[in-house]
Amino acid sequence: MAVKRGIRFLSTAPRGLVISVLCVIFYSPFLLANDRSNTIGLGMGRTFTVTSCGVDALGINPANLAMKKTYGLVLALFPVGVTLGTDFIDYGLYRRVFTGVSTDSGRIGYHLTQADKEEILSGFSSGWGTMRGDADAKLFGVAFRISRVGSFGIAVTERVNAEGVLARDYVRFLFYGNPIGETFRFSNTAIRAWWLRDYSLSFAQSVEKAFGMERLAFGVAVKHVHGFGYFAAEQGNSFFTTSSQNIVTGHSEFISRRAGADFFTAEEGASFTPFPAPSGKGWGFDLGLNARVNTFLSIGASITDLGSLRWTHHAAVRKGNGDFIIDDPFSRSQRDSLEQVLEGVEERVTGFETTLPTAVHLGVGIQLPSAESENQFSPILFALDYNQGLNDMPGNSRRPRFSAGVEVHPFGWLPIRSGVSVGGSLGKIWAVGFGVRLGLLEVDFATEDLFSLLQPNSARRLSAGVGMRLSF
């Protein structure tokens, strides 16, 4: 029983965040990064650096605001996108082994067989499994142009991201206990999560016939970022071994940081509210360029979320680093020593800083046939993107991501989109989406994982996005 407290690392996370991460694993339908509220780009495999216009450009490439001459106003009506899943268990396996067995008297618990355990463990092919949930919602978004001044965008964007890296040995230990002679290693296990809201003001201007281009635009966005909760924990060189004499020896090493509203803590009386006082504040910036080379080719680049937050409310750092030995499981002093090593020591701090999820985006767009009007895309649009995260903050990834997307207009009122993406945090995806144009109202739907619709039992992630806009 004492050794089973080795999983105590996960319990150092605030309970609200642990529940969120577990929901990611088990596909519970909860709403959890800036590009997922761009429903058009979502349907093109998150290919958006050049193609995003109007309110969809906010948070992605502010220069795109200036790529149309229209002086109208575009208002976003709460677009939202969510993706959640795991790479080590699919929905069919989850339903079979975790939701119980249906009987005449109701559902009863299911007892895992040896084959079930090995099937679950086989999902940890690299020794670790990942799970994540990301969502965006634009609480408010508007884009407009002022003649002879430039194009502007104002947005309030909600972001919630949760991700975890789980060592295979955690699950192996749960299934089989600690056999004699076995060593269990938990290094690189991690949990990261936060809830952010940013208030942004974007500006863009374009120049005709600059540097041989048809049009060259530049843009900048300034964001005031509020953070409502943050938690990050990383397991270092942690392991334990059971010897042939039934003596358990091991080492535990971890560090965690947390800050947030009371429901992100384990304190009694914690409750959720959608409008808490911010626990962290900071500033961020987006920079972007868009160049229309000729009538059919455009190139673009942007860097998003330059900046940081300082977390001060309920800020704490917990550290643990020590060895332990258990040769008498009934020894109170050994149990206390083990608990002290596994729990570590928490220190309240005045604050700590985290960077925003900074990322670089490069893109190319091709319109066929070439655009005749600047007010809309031509019937066929191809786009290619390269996206590179510069850190591993929640919702971001250092692994490069390449994507390609297409949008066709079989009818003027019905754009159809699809795209593929490889790399990044989700690996290979195939996205689809479509829109409906009803006069001033535009409605778009998308998913970045078509396979979850075609083969739901084999799905390892769920993805959906919906957005509406009014254009005047």
VMD Tcl script that draws the C-alpha trace (Angstrom):
set ca {
  {0.00 0.00 0.00}
  {2.83 2.39 0.74}
  {4.38 1.93 -2.68}
  {1.09 2.65 -4.37}
  {1.44 6.18 -3.10}
  {4.06 6.54 -5.84}
  {1.26 7.84 -7.98}
  {0.98 10.67 -5.49}
  {2.71 12.93 -8.04}
  {-0.59 13.29 -9.87}
  {-2.35 14.25 -6.68}
  {-0.14 17.32 -6.28}
  {-2.06 18.86 -9.17}
  {-5.11 20.94 -8.25}
  {-8.13 18.71 -8.39}
  {-9.94 20.76 -11.04}
  {-7.04 20.31 -13.46}
  {-6.61 16.62 -12.72}
  {-10.29 16.12 -13.53}
  {-9.84 18.03 -16.79}
  {-6.88 15.91 -17.84}
  {-8.72 12.70 -16.99}
  {-11.67 13.92 -19.05}
  {-9.31 14.24 -22.00}
  {-8.33 10.61 -21.54}
  {-11.86 9.33 -21.32}
  {-13.46 11.52 -24.01}
  {-15.93 13.25 -21.77}
  {-17.55 16.12 -23.68}
  {-16.02 19.17 -21.99}
  {-15.07 22.44 -23.65}
  {-11.63 23.35 -23.17}
  {-5.56 27.51 -28.81}
  {-6.38 30.71 -30.83}
  {-6.44 29.00 -34.23}
  {-9.31 26.66 -33.38}
  {-11.89 29.43 -33.25}
  {-10.96 30.09 -36.90}
  {-13.50 27.63 -38.30}
  {-12.53 28.21 -41.93}
  {-8.88 27.44 -41.20}
  {-9.88 24.48 -39.04}
  {-11.65 22.89 -42.00}
  {-8.49 23.34 -44.09}
  {-6.29 21.45 -41.62}
  {-5.48 24.65 -39.70}
  {-3.95 26.18 -42.82}
  {-4.56 29.86 -42.23}
  {-1.49 32.12 -42.42}
  {-2.44 33.67 -45.77}
  {-6.10 32.75 -46.15}
  {-7.58 34.09 -42.89}
  {-9.44 37.36 -43.42}
  {-11.49 39.74 -41.32}
  {-12.10 38.55 -37.77}
  {-10.54 35.19 -38.65}
  {-7.16 36.93 -39.02}
  {-7.19 38.05 -35.39}
  {-4.69 36.04 -33.37}
  {-3.16 34.49 -36.52}
  {-1.88 37.16 -38.92}
  {-2.96 40.77 -38.29}
  {-1.61 41.84 -41.71}
  {-4.47 39.99 -43.40}
  {-6.87 42.66 -42.14}
  {-5.54 45.01 -44.83}
  {-5.71 42.65 -47.80}
  {-9.18 43.77 -48.86}
  {-10.32 47.23 -49.84}
  {-13.81 46.86 -48.41}
  {-14.70 49.45 -45.81}
  {-17.40 47.31 -44.21}
  {-17.62 45.77 -40.79}
  {-17.37 42.06 -39.91}
  {-18.70 40.87 -36.56}
  {-17.91 37.42 -35.16}
  {-20.78 35.68 -33.38}
  {-19.01 33.53 -30.77}
  {-16.99 31.16 -32.95}
  {-15.67 28.21 -30.97}
  {-13.47 25.21 -31.68}
  {-12.43 22.28 -29.53}
  {-10.08 19.31 -29.97}
  {-9.42 16.67 -27.34}
  {-7.98 13.20 -27.28}
  {-5.14 10.85 -26.49}
  {-2.66 8.80 -28.48}
  {-2.76 5.63 -26.37}
  {-6.41 4.57 -26.24}
  {-9.25 4.76 -28.76}
  {-12.94 5.30 -28.09}
  {-13.91 1.70 -28.80}
  {-11.43 0.34 -26.25}
  {-12.49 2.95 -23.72}
  {-16.14 1.97 -24.05}
  {-15.36 -1.70 -23.76}
  {-13.19 -1.60 -20.66}
  {-14.13 1.58 -18.76}
  {-17.91 2.06 -19.08}
  {-18.98 -1.27 -17.60}
  {-21.11 -4.12 -18.92}
  {-24.80 -3.80 -19.72}
  {-26.99 -6.32 -17.88}
  {-30.70 -6.73 -17.15}
  {-30.15 -5.00 -13.82}
  {-28.10 -2.17 -15.28}
  {-24.45 -1.60 -16.00}
  {-21.91 -3.37 -13.84}
  {-18.14 -3.08 -13.60}
  {-15.93 -4.77 -16.16}
  {-12.95 -6.84 -15.02}
  {-9.89 -6.36 -17.18}
  {-8.45 -9.50 -18.71}
  {-4.76 -10.05 -19.34}
  {-5.40 -9.34 -23.03}
  {-7.15 -6.06 -22.15}
  {-4.19 -4.92 -20.06}
  {-1.69 -5.73 -22.78}
  {-3.82 -3.97 -25.40}
  {-3.90 -0.79 -23.31}
  {-0.16 -0.96 -22.62}
  {0.56 -1.45 -26.33}
  {-0.73 2.08 -26.91}
  {2.35 3.41 -25.11}
  {4.61 2.45 -28.01}
  {7.30 5.02 -27.16}
  {7.10 4.48 -23.41}
  {4.87 7.52 -22.87}
  {1.34 8.46 -23.77}
  {0.03 11.97 -24.38}
  {-3.37 13.46 -23.80}
  {-4.57 16.96 -24.49}
  {-7.55 19.24 -24.84}
  {-7.50 22.61 -26.58}
  {-10.27 25.09 -27.22}
  {-10.81 28.67 -28.34}
  {-13.84 30.86 -28.19}
  {-14.04 34.45 -29.38}
  {-16.32 36.09 -26.87}
  {-16.25 39.17 -29.09}
  {-14.64 39.94 -32.42}
  {-15.01 42.77 -34.91}
  {-12.98 43.88 -37.93}
  {-13.43 47.13 -39.86}
  {-11.58 49.61 -42.05}
  {-11.30 53.36 -41.75}
  {-10.54 55.09 -45.03}
  {-7.02 56.57 -45.28}
  {-6.19 55.27 -41.79}
  {-6.09 51.50 -41.98}
  {-7.83 48.30 -40.90}
  {-8.62 47.47 -37.30}
  {-9.65 44.43 -35.29}
  {-10.87 44.10 -31.72}
  {-11.32 40.75 -30.01}
  {-11.82 39.06 -26.67}
  {-10.59 35.48 -26.89}
  {-10.93 32.67 -24.39}
  {-8.32 29.88 -24.36}
  {-8.22 26.76 -22.23}
  {-5.50 24.16 -22.75}
  {-4.71 21.01 -20.83}
  {-2.14 18.39 -21.71}
  {-0.39 15.52 -20.02}
  {2.45 13.09 -20.65}
  {2.00 9.79 -18.83}
  {4.77 7.20 -18.43}
  {3.80 3.67 -19.44}
  {5.14 2.40 -16.14}
  {2.40 4.23 -14.23}
  {-0.24 2.10 -15.97}
  {1.89 -1.04 -15.75}
  {2.18 -0.52 -11.99}
  {-1.59 -0.06 -11.64}
  {-2.21 -3.30 -13.54}
  {0.44 -5.56 -12.03}
  {1.62 -3.99 -8.79}
  {5.35 -4.19 -8.08}
  {6.70 -7.68 -8.90}
  {10.06 -8.71 -7.46}
  {12.99 -7.58 -9.58}
  {10.97 -5.00 -11.56}
  {11.95 -1.33 -11.88}
  {9.32 1.30 -12.64}
  {10.43 4.63 -14.11}
  {8.22 7.72 -14.13}
  {10.65 10.30 -15.57}
  {9.24 12.85 -18.04}
  {5.69 12.49 -16.74}
  {4.14 15.95 -16.87}
  {0.89 17.89 -16.61}
  {0.38 21.42 -17.97}
  {-2.81 23.45 -18.08}
  {-4.08 27.01 -18.03}
  {-7.07 29.24 -18.66}
  {-6.38 32.55 -20.42}
  {-8.44 35.42 -21.76}
  {-6.89 38.10 -23.95}
  {-8.18 41.51 -25.02}
  {-6.57 42.45 -28.31}
  {-6.40 45.48 -30.60}
  {-5.02 44.88 -34.09}
  {-4.01 47.32 -36.82}
  {-2.97 46.72 -40.41}
  {-2.05 48.85 -43.41}
  {-1.16 47.99 -46.99}
  {0.89 49.57 -49.74}
  {0.22 49.18 -53.46}
  {3.01 48.19 -55.87}
  {5.71 47.93 -53.19}
  {8.93 46.03 -53.91}
  {7.44 44.63 -57.07}
  {4.38 43.22 -55.28}
  {0.79 43.85 -56.20}
  {0.19 44.74 -52.57}
  {2.22 44.48 -49.36}
  {0.54 44.59 -45.97}
  {1.89 44.66 -42.44}
  {0.02 44.30 -39.17}
  {0.48 44.34 -35.44}
  {-1.70 43.29 -32.51}
  {-1.39 44.23 -28.85}
  {-2.95 41.95 -26.25}
  {-3.65 42.42 -22.60}
  {-3.75 38.88 -21.23}
  {-5.53 37.74 -18.08}
  {-4.74 34.33 -16.65}
  {-7.28 32.65 -14.38}
  {-5.48 29.42 -13.58}
  {-2.17 27.72 -14.23}
  {-0.65 24.42 -13.22}
  {2.49 22.65 -14.44}
  {4.26 19.65 -12.95}
  {7.20 17.66 -14.24}
  {8.58 14.42 -12.91}
  {12.36 14.16 -13.01}
  {14.51 11.12 -12.30}
  {11.85 9.12 -10.43}
  {11.81 5.35 -10.08}
  {11.52 2.47 -7.64}
  {12.64 -1.17 -7.56}
  {11.50 -4.18 -5.53}
  {14.40 -6.48 -4.66}
  {14.32 -10.23 -4.18}
  {14.12 -9.59 -0.42}
  {10.92 -7.55 -0.95}
  {12.75 -4.32 -0.16}
  {11.51 -1.33 -2.12}
  {14.07 1.36 -2.90}
  {13.58 4.38 -5.08}
  {13.97 8.06 -5.81}
  {11.36 10.78 -6.32}
  {12.12 14.07 -8.04}
  {9.56 16.61 -9.25}
  {8.68 20.28 -9.39}
  {5.30 21.92 -9.83}
  {4.04 25.49 -10.07}
  {0.50 26.63 -9.66}
  {-1.54 29.79 -9.41}
  {-5.17 30.55 -9.90}
  {-8.67 31.15 -8.77}
  {-9.76 29.07 -5.80}
  {-11.28 26.26 -7.89}
  {-7.81 25.57 -9.31}
  {-6.60 24.76 -5.82}
  {-7.41 21.91 -3.45}
  {-8.72 24.25 -0.78}
  {-12.05 23.62 0.87}
  {-14.96 25.63 -0.45}
  {-13.48 25.99 -3.92}
  {-16.14 26.83 -6.50}
  {-16.26 27.69 -10.19}
  {-17.22 31.08 -11.59}
  {-16.93 32.13 -15.25}
  {-15.66 35.61 -14.36}
  {-13.07 35.28 -11.59}
  {-10.52 37.94 -10.76}
  {-7.36 37.35 -12.81}
  {-4.58 35.42 -11.12}
  {-1.98 36.53 -13.65}
  {-1.58 39.44 -16.02}
  {0.69 40.19 -18.92}
  {1.08 41.61 -22.41}
  {1.44 39.92 -25.75}
  {2.05 40.94 -29.35}
  {1.39 39.54 -32.82}
  {3.33 40.68 -35.90}
  {2.42 39.83 -39.47}
  {3.16 40.36 -43.17}
  {1.15 39.48 -46.25}
  {2.35 40.04 -49.81}
  {0.20 39.57 -52.88}
  {2.93 38.75 -55.41}
  {0.59 38.80 -58.42}
  {-3.05 38.16 -59.20}
  {-2.98 34.53 -58.05}
  {-0.06 34.10 -55.60}
  {0.18 35.39 -52.03}
  {2.73 34.72 -49.31}
  {2.52 35.54 -45.64}
  {4.31 35.25 -42.31}
  {3.47 36.00 -38.71}
  {4.72 35.49 -35.20}
  {2.06 35.24 -32.53}
  {1.94 35.51 -28.76}
  {5.20 37.26 -28.07}
  {5.10 38.08 -24.38}
  {4.63 36.71 -20.90}
  {2.38 36.66 -17.83}
  {3.20 37.12 -14.19}
  {1.11 34.92 -11.89}
  {0.62 36.27 -8.37}
  {-2.69 35.03 -6.91}
  {-2.38 31.76 -4.92}
  {1.09 31.32 -6.46}
  {3.04 28.38 -5.11}
  {5.98 26.15 -6.00}
  {6.25 22.56 -4.79}
  {9.50 20.59 -5.00}
  {10.45 17.06 -4.10}
  {13.83 15.37 -4.37}
  {14.82 12.43 -2.21}
  {15.43 8.72 -1.80}
  {13.24 6.25 0.04}
  {13.43 2.66 1.26}
  {10.63 0.39 2.46}
  {11.58 -2.91 4.07}
  {8.75 -2.92 6.60}
  {5.37 -1.78 5.20}
  {3.98 -1.64 8.77}
  {6.60 0.86 9.91}
  {4.96 4.21 10.57}
  {8.25 6.08 10.29}
  {8.98 4.56 6.85}
  {5.49 5.40 5.61}
  {5.84 8.97 6.83}
  {9.27 9.26 5.21}
  {7.88 7.97 1.92}
  {4.97 10.38 2.03}
  {7.30 13.30 2.72}
  {9.50 12.40 -0.26}
  {6.55 11.93 -2.62}
  {4.67 15.07 -1.56}
  {7.69 17.34 -1.39}
  {7.57 20.79 0.15}
  {5.32 23.58 -1.05}
  {6.32 27.21 -0.76}
  {4.01 30.15 -1.30}
  {5.71 32.71 -3.52}
  {4.94 36.29 -4.46}
  {4.71 35.28 -8.11}
  {6.35 33.64 -11.10}
  {6.39 34.24 -14.84}
  {5.42 32.10 -17.81}
  {5.80 32.89 -21.48}
  {2.89 32.92 -23.89}
  {2.70 30.10 -26.49}
  {4.88 31.88 -29.05}
  {4.72 30.45 -32.58}
  {5.93 31.28 -36.09}
  {3.65 30.82 -39.13}
  {4.67 30.84 -42.81}
  {2.17 30.39 -45.61}
  {1.51 30.42 -49.35}
  {-1.87 30.87 -51.05}
  {-2.74 30.21 -54.69}
  {-6.04 31.26 -56.26}
  {-7.22 29.55 -59.43}
  {-8.23 31.15 -61.63}
  {-6.57 34.40 -60.56}
  {-8.70 36.74 -58.48}
  {-10.89 39.11 -60.44}
  {-12.24 40.85 -57.37}
  {-10.61 41.81 -54.08}
  {-13.84 41.26 -52.20}
  {-13.84 37.47 -52.31}
  {-11.66 34.48 -53.04}
  {-11.82 32.91 -56.48}
  {-13.57 29.53 -56.95}
  {-10.53 27.44 -55.95}
  {-8.02 28.32 -53.25}
  {-4.92 26.23 -52.40}
  {-2.82 26.99 -49.34}
  {0.31 25.62 -47.67}
  {1.50 26.40 -44.14}
  {4.50 25.78 -41.92}
  {3.93 26.33 -38.20}
  {6.65 26.21 -35.56}
  {6.06 26.58 -31.84}
  {8.93 28.15 -29.94}
  {8.11 26.66 -26.54}
  {6.09 23.89 -24.89}
  {3.55 26.01 -23.08}
  {-0.01 24.61 -22.97}
  {-1.55 24.60 -26.44}
  {1.84 24.87 -28.14}
  {4.43 22.39 -29.43}
  {8.06 22.61 -30.49}
  {7.44 19.95 -33.11}
  {7.03 21.60 -36.55}
  {3.69 21.21 -38.30}
  {3.08 21.24 -42.06}
  {-0.38 21.56 -43.56}
  {-2.10 21.91 -46.92}
  {-5.68 23.00 -47.49}
  {-8.13 23.68 -50.29}
  {-11.38 25.61 -50.55}
  {-13.74 25.24 -53.51}
  {-17.00 26.99 -54.32}
  {-19.28 24.68 -56.27}
  {-21.95 27.28 -55.60}
  {-21.47 30.87 -54.52}
  {-23.23 30.22 -51.23}
  {-21.56 26.88 -50.37}
  {-17.77 26.81 -49.83}
  {-16.38 23.32 -49.17}
  {-13.00 22.84 -47.49}
  {-10.54 20.09 -46.68}
  {-6.95 19.83 -45.52}
  {-4.26 17.58 -44.13}
  {-1.70 18.28 -41.43}
  {1.33 16.38 -40.17}
  {3.51 17.02 -37.16}
  {2.80 19.24 -34.19}
  {1.03 17.88 -31.15}
  {-1.65 15.93 -33.03}
  {0.41 14.11 -35.67}
  {-1.49 13.24 -38.84}
  {-4.96 14.70 -39.33}
  {-7.46 15.00 -42.16}
  {-9.84 17.94 -41.77}
  {-13.07 18.84 -43.54}
  {-15.48 21.74 -43.34}
  {-18.10 23.73 -45.18}
  {-19.92 27.03 -44.96}
  {-23.28 28.50 -45.80}
  {-23.63 32.07 -47.07}
  {-27.04 33.58 -46.29}
  {-26.79 37.22 -47.26}
  {-25.18 39.12 -44.39}
  {-24.90 35.94 -42.30}
  {-22.10 33.40 -42.79}
  {-22.08 30.09 -40.93}
  {-19.16 27.62 -40.97}
  {-18.67 24.12 -39.60}
  {-15.47 22.05 -39.40}
  {-13.68 19.14 -37.84}
  {-9.95 18.51 -37.98}
  {-10.38 14.75 -37.66}
  {-12.58 13.21 -40.34}
  {-11.67 9.70 -39.16}
  {-13.49 10.27 -35.86}
  {-16.70 10.67 -37.90}
  {-16.10 7.78 -40.29}
  {-14.74 5.30 -37.70}
  {-15.81 6.49 -34.24}
  {-14.69 3.33 -32.41}
  {-11.14 3.82 -33.72}
  {-11.09 7.53 -32.93}
  {-8.43 8.81 -30.55}
  {-9.55 12.41 -30.66}
  {-12.67 14.50 -31.07}
  {-12.72 17.81 -32.92}
  {-15.44 20.28 -33.80}
  {-15.72 23.94 -34.69}
  {-18.57 26.29 -35.52}
  {-18.49 29.96 -36.34}
  {-20.87 32.67 -37.48}
  {-20.19 36.13 -38.86}
  {-22.21 39.14 -39.90}
  {-20.70 41.16 -42.74}
  {-21.96 44.66 -43.46}
}
mol new
graphics top color blue
foreach p $ca { graphics top sphere $p radius 0.5 }
foreach p [lrange $ca 0 end-1] q [lrange $ca 1 end] { graphics top cylinder $p $q radius 0.2 }
display resetview
